[in-house]
Amino acid sequence: MNKIAGERVCLAEKLRLIERYWDPKIVGELNGQFIKLAKFKGEFVWHRHDNEDEFFLVIKGELKIKLENSELVLREGDFTIIARSIQHLPFAEEEVHVLLFEPKSTVNTGEVMNELTVDCEWL
């Protein structure tokens, strides 16, 4: 287990190590939550998390999150929390860098299992 307690973490350095879109990497752990970094580009998949809320913070770029009846646009420095059971579809026209806080049990594609479903690894 790698909690990073008491260590310096440089987000820019960690992001340089991420090679694939939609493949979040764990960079810390806090009170049962994983802190993850990811690069997004293109469209993800409509999904929901029945038991977990998700926190998205845009570090670089612009992230759109489609909801059933609306769309959020997050720019650098913006964040949102997608409440459990809310259908959503992340989308990025250009590469975007995102910091996520999620319970350890969170599967990136929620209830949908497909080629985008990944087991998050420590970076």
Salt bridges, closest charged atoms under 4 A:
GLU13 OE2 - ARG8 NH2 3.82
ASP23 OD2 - ARG20 NE 3.29
ASP23 OD2 - LYS25 NZ 3.24
GLU29 OE2 - LYS104 NZ 2.76
GLU43 OE1 - LYS66 NZ 3.75
ASP50 OD1 - ARG48 NE 2.75
ASP53 OD1 - ARG84 NE 3.26
GLU54 OE1 - HIS49 NE2 3.06
GLU54 OE1 - HIS88 NE2 2.81
GLU62 OE1 - ARG75 NE 3.25
GLU93 OE2 - LYS64 NZ 2.81
GLU95 OE2 - HIS97 NE2 2.88
GLU102 OE1 - LYS36 NZ 2.62
GLU111 OE2 - ARG48 NH1 3.54
GLU121 OE1 - LYS25 NZ 3.59
